[in-house]
Amino acid sequence: MTPDSALQLQKLGYDCIIESGAGVAAGFADADYEAAGVAVAKTAAALWKDADIIAKVRPPTDTEVKRLNGDKTLISFFYPASNEALMEAASQKGASVIAMDMVPRISRAQKMDALSSMANIAGYRAVIEAGNNFGRFFTGQITAAGKVPPAKVLVVGAGVAGLAAIGTSTSLGAITYAFDVRPEVAEQVESMGAQFVYLDFEEEQADGSSSGGYASVSSPEFREAQLAKFRELAPEVDIVITTALIPNREAPELWTEDMVKAMKPGSVIIDLAAERGGNCKLTVKDEKIVTENGVTIVGYTDFPSRMATQSSTLYATNIRHLMTDLTPEKDGVAVHDMEDDVIRGATIAHKSEITFPPPPPKVQAIAAAPKKEAPKELTPEEKRAAEVAAFKAQTKQQVTLLTVGAVLLLAVGLVAPASFMQHFIVFVLAVFVGFQVIWNVSHSLHTPLMAVTNAISSIIILGALMQIGSGSFLVILLAALSVFMAGINIFGGFLVTRRMLAMFQKS
């Protein structure tokens, strides 16, 4: 909870309470909370006794689980697949438990997705930690003392944390490479200025995604191709940031001991999967080690906590949005609607029952759309043949239309008087020329800004001007009306263009 989020919770009808000193590390003093109308509990035990809904970060301890009862709701990270005994103990207490790590990845739940919030911070902080342990510049420089090459960074996994790391690395000027088993994320990686590492393994590259936008388990053949590519890159890269995780599984081992030995002295590995075993074989959880060949391996699991103010603000916002969904009437009464996709998906225990794993959400999970197969590149001979075929088809169509038009004109000429035919031919020619001109103008150019196009499309005015001198009153009237309306099209287009261009001129 932050003072700002507490104000929002109070608007939902809740009274807020916080443990004394809970916000100090994030820069929020007890006085800040009191000024926001929050009661400050002297001890954690007092808070658990008085609060109906308890929100925390880490999974509850055994002592905290004993403080639960059927009238309380616990909201925290829980990792139910790895804490079955803890989940069972919480359900026996009759409490409702909402796991923030189980919020489904659907569009409506993005504002509550604490995993993404923390992963974003972790990815950013990973690059900062790498720079802190790396003895050189990230960006290349040319100085009077010599040339400094840019650092080469490899990011393994292009999820939320990976993309945050890529963005930070490229903004610092490093040459950044990225790999992911989902080839559809290559466009996102390249749009951020990094180079996507492709494998010659089409079968798995087309099937690397699972539901919810997460990576799926790779086949043994693909894993070997992947490791071979990493062994090729190991001697070249200066910094490796691994972020690969598969839901409810141990982290896959992607950076082996021989790869570490192949890296240059002074290189750095940041393993964001250390809490689940690590992507690097030599990672030690919550520690930083230096190998015999001078490679630094960082296995910290508290990257978000190293940016406490930012992570507290984002997590408090995630909690507040969840509470908004739990309080539809904004009357301070939580409604645990198990028919709601988000609430049901995140609930792991309710009314003395274990509700994990949840059923699939009713709506489609967020996932990148599979990349469409690129059209086959034509050879010069095939392009020439296609152009010739298109020209022949167009010519045939035009000849057919002209033939039909000529036959109709001849038929009309045989029965109509000569005075009528003079006007009729001008009309037909004006319509034909006008149609051809307008039809061949790109649709994107049919805008008020393209006044010249308006003038060209009004070429039919020539036919009207030719008829204005006719002796027939009806023909003169129609020709005059044509000139008037075409004039509005031309001059009005230029006037609108002038006014729109004036909007972009500096005063």
N, C-alpha and C positions, 0 to 999 in steps of 0.2 A: 504494500500500500504506500502511496505517496500522498502528500497533502492535497495535490490536485485531484487525484483519483478518489480520495475520500470525499471531496466536495460533490463529485459526480455520484458516488454511492449514496450520499445523503439525499440527493434529488430523487433516487429510486425508493426512498422511504426507510433506509437503514440507518441505524446508529453504528458508529465505527469505533473500534477499540484496537490498540496496537501495543505490543510488548515494549516496554521501556528500552531504549537504546537500539531498537531493531533497525532504524534508518540511519544511524550515525555513520556507518561505513560508506553509505551512498550519499552522504551530505545532507541528510534530513534530520534535524534535531527534534527532540521531544517537544520543544516549544513551538516548532513549525506545525506539528500535528495538533497541538492544543489550540493554536490559533485557527486551525481549520475545523475546529469542533470535534476533534477526535479524543476519546478518552484514552489515557495511557495507563496500562496495567503494569504493576511493579514487577511481576514475575510471569513466566510462561504458564505456570500452573493456574494463576489467577485468570489469565486470558482464556485458557481452555475451559475453565469453569463457567465463565460469564458469556462466552460467544456461542452463538448458534451455528454460524458458518465460519470455519477456520480456513484461511488461505495461507499457504506456505510454499517454499520453493522445493526443498528436497523431500524425498519420501519420508513418512512419519517413522519415528523410532518406536521400539516396542512399548516404551513408557507412554508415548503419545497415543498409541493405538488403544491402550487401556483406558484413556480418558474419554474415548468416544462412547456415544450411546445412540439410541434410536432417534433422538431429537436433533442430532448434530449432522452437519454436512462438512466433509473435508475436501478441499480443492488443493491439489499439489501435483508436482511430477511424481509418478509412482512406478513406472516401468513394470506393469503387472506380469508380463511374461517371465521376468526375472525375479519377481518377488511374490511367488504364489503363497507362501506361508503367511506373509504379511497381509496379503489380500484376504486370505481365509480368516485371519484374526479380526480384520476390520469388518468383514461381513457378519461375523458372529456377534459383533457388538450392535448390529442393526443399523449402523450409520450409512448414510449415502456418501460414496466416495467418487469424486470426479478427478480423473487423471488428465492433467494438461497435456501430457505426451500422447494421449489417445484422441485428441480433437481431430475429427476427420478432415481430410484435405479436400473440402468442397468450397465453392466460391463464397457461400454465405458465411463460412467459418474462418475465412482468412484473418479477420480482425481478432480472432481468439487463438490463432495458431502460435502458441508460445514456442514451440520447437523451431519454427522459422525465425521468430524474433531473436532467439538465443543463437541460432546458427548464423544469422546475419552478423551478429556481434562477434562470434567466435571466428568467423572467416576473416573479418577485418583485423581483429586482434592477432590472429595467427601471423599475418604479414608483418605487423608491428614487432611481434616477438622474434620473428625471423631476422628482421633488420637489426634488432638489438643484439642478436648473437652472430650476425654476419659482419665480417671485418671490412666490407667494401661498400661503395655506393651502389644503389639500385640502378640509377640512370647512368648512361655513358657520358663522359666528359672529355673535352679537349682543353688542356690547360698548358701554361708555360712550362710546367714540370713534366708534361707528358700526357699521353692519351690513356684514359680509363675506360675499359669496355663495360657495357651494361651487364648487370646480373641476369642470369637465366633461371627462370622460376618454372617449375612444373607443378600444376595443381591436379591432383587425382580425385575425380568426382566433381561433377558440375551441378550439384544441388544448390540449395540456398547458401550454405557455407562456402562451397566452392566458387560460386559466382561472386560472392562478396570478396573472397580472396583474390579472384581474378581482377575485379575492378580496382582493388587497392593496389595490387602489384603493377598493373599497367599504368595507373595514375602516378606511381612513383618512378616510372620510366624503365622498368625491367622488361626484358624480352620474356613473354609469358606463354607457356604451353599448357594445354589442358586436355585431360582424357576423361571419358565417361563411356560406360557400356551402352548408353542410349545415344545413338547417332543423331537423333532429332534435336539434341541440344547444341549441336555444332554451330547452328546459326546464331544462337544466343552468345556462345563463346566468342565467335568471330566478330560479332557486333560490338563486343567490349574491347576489341583490340588484341585479343589473344589468338594463338594458332591452335586449332584443334588437331589432336593426334589421332590419325585414322589407323585402323588395322585392316589387313587383307583377310577379313574373315566375315564374308557377307551374311552367312546364315545367322550368326549370333548378333551381328550389328543390326540386323532387322528385327531382333527379338530381345532387346535388352531392358525393356521396361515392364513394370508391373503396375497394378492399379494404384491410384493415388499419386502417381508421378515419381515413385521410388524405383530404384534399380532392383532388378531381380537377380536371382542366383545364376552365375555363369556356368556354362558347361566346362568340363575338363579341357576340351580342345581349345576353347576360347581362352581359358585361363593361361594355358601354355603360350599361346600367341601373345597374350597381354604381357606376361612376364618377359618374354623374349624382347618385346618392344621396350620395356622398362630397362632391361639390361643394356640395350643399345643407347638409351638416353642417359643412364646413370653417370658415365664419365663426363658428360657435357654440361649437366645442370648444376647450378650452385645451391639452389634451395628447392626442397620438395615439401609440398603441403598436401597431406593425405586427409580426405574427408569421407571416404567410402564407408557407408553403413547400410545394412539390410535390416529392415524392421524385425524385431524379436529374434535376432541371431547375433552371434559373435561377429566382430568385425573381420572381414576377409583379409588374409595376409597378402599384401601386394608388393611390399618392398622388402626383399629377402636380405639375408646377411651378406651374400656375395655382391649384391647391388650397393650396399653400404660401403663395402671394402673397395668397390670400383670408383666411388666418388672422390673428388679432390679434397685435400686437407682444407679445413675452413668452411666446408659446406655445412648446410643446416637442414635438418628434417623436423618439421612440425607435424605431429601426429594428432589430429583432432578426434581420432577414434580410439584414443588411449583408454577411455573409460570402459569400452567394450572389448578390450584385449589388444587393440592397436592394429593399424595396417602395416606397421613396420615390425619386423621380427625382433629387433633389439629394443623396442620401446619399453620403458619402465614407467608404469602408471604414477602420475603426480611427481615425476622427477625429471631432471635434465642431466643427461650423461654425455660424455665425450669419448668416442671410440679411440682405439689405438691409432688409427690413421687420421685422427683429427676431425672427425665428423661429429657435430653436435646434434643430439636427438632430444627433442623436447616432448615430454608426454604429459603436460599439464592437462587437468580436466576441469579447470575453473576459469577458462578464458572469459566467459561473460562476467564473472565476479571481479575480474581485473579491470572491468569498466563498469563499476557498480552503479553509478548514477544513471548511466544510459540503460543498462539492463533492467534496473529496478523500475525505471519509467515505462519501458516497453512492456515488461511483465505485468505491472500494475494495470496498464491499459488493457492487456489481454484479459485479465481477471475481471475488470470492470465491464467489458463487453459481454463476457460470459454471464455476469450477474444481471445484465440488462435482459438477456434472453431468459434467465431464470425468473425474472420479475415482470411478467407481461402487463400487470396492472399498475406497476410503479407504486405499490402500497407497502413495500417493505416485507412482503410475504413471498418466499421462494416457492415456485411451482415446479416440481421435478417432473416434467412432461416426458415420459419415456417413448412417446410417439414422435418426438422431435429428433431429426437426424443427428444434430450436433450434440444435444444433451444425452441421447441414448448412446451415441458412439463413444463419448468420453466417460460415461458412467461404468465403473467396474464393480461396484457393489451397491445394492439398493434393497431395502426392506429385508435384510438378513439373507439375501441371495447374491451370489457372485454372477455378475452380468457380463463378464469377460470370457471369450472375445465377443465383440458386438456383431450384429448382422451387417451386411454390406449396406451403405447408405442408399436411399432411394434415388438420389440424383447422381449424375456422373461426377466422379472425382476429377480433381484438377490434374491434367497430364498433358504434356506437349503432344500435339497431333503428329502422327507419323509423317515423315517427310515424303512428299510425293516423288515418284521416280522421275528423274530429269528426262526430258525428251531426247531421243537419240539424235546425235549430231549427224547431219546429212553430209555426204561427200560433195565436192564441187559438181560432179556429173549428175548426182541426184538432184541438187539444187537447180541446175540448168534444165533438167527434164521437167521438174515441177513448174518452173517459170514458163517454159514453152507450153505445157499443158494448160496452165491458167490463162495464158495469152490466147490460145486457140479457143478455149471455152468462152472467154469474154468477147472475142471477135465474132464467134458464132451467134452469141446472144444479141450483140448489137446489129449484125446483119439481119437477123430475124425481125427485130423490132423495126428497123428501117424499111424492110420489105413490107411488113404489115402496115406501117404508116403510109407508105407510098400507095399501096393498093386502096386504102381508105380515102386518101386525098383524091385519087383518080375517080373513085366512085362518087365522092361528093361533087367533084368538078363536072361530072357528066350531067348532073341534075340541077345544080345550083347556078344562079346567074353570076356573071363575071364580077360585078361589084361586091357581091358577098365573098367570093373566093379571094379577092385581094385582102380583105380584112381577116379572113379565116387563116390564110397562109401566115400572115404576120403573127397572129395569135398562136398558132401551132409552133412556129419557130421560137417565139419568145418563151413559151412554156418549156420547150425542149432544151433550149440553151440555159434557162434559169434552173431547171431541174438538174442538168448535168453539173452545173457549177456548184450548187448547194450539196448535191449528193457526194461530190468528191472532196468536200471540206471535212476535216476530222471533227468528230463530235465535241472534243475538248476545246475546240476553237469557237463554238457557238456560245459565246459569253458577251456581256456588254463591253468587256475590256477589248474585244476584238472588233472595233468599229470598222476597220478595213474590210473584214469579212462581211459585215452588214452591207457595206457599199457594193461589194462584189455580188453578194446574193441578191441585190436589187438591180441586177443587170436587166431584169425584165422591164425596167423603166424605159429602155430603148424602144421596145415595141410600142409602148404607150405614146412616146414622143413622135414616132412615125405616123401615128393615127390621129394626132391632135388636129392636123390640118384637113381631115376628111370633111366632106360636105354634109354628112349625116349627123343630125343633132345627137342621136343616141350614142353613136360611136365617139363623138367629141366628148360627151359627158362621161362615158366610161373611161376614156383615155385620161381625162383630167383627174378623175378620181384615182386612177392608177398612179399618176404622177404624184398626187398629194400624199397617198399612203406610202409610196416608196420613199418619198422625201422625209416623212416622219421616221421611217426605219433608218435612213442614212444619218440625218442630222441629230435625231434623238440618240442614236448609238454613240456618235462623237461627243454629245453633251454629257451623257452618262459616264463615258470614259474619262472625260476631263474632270468631272467631279470626284470620281473614284481615285484617280491619280493624285488629286489635290490632298486627299486624306493622308497620303504617304509623304508629302512634302514637309520638310522641317520649317517651322515658323521663324 
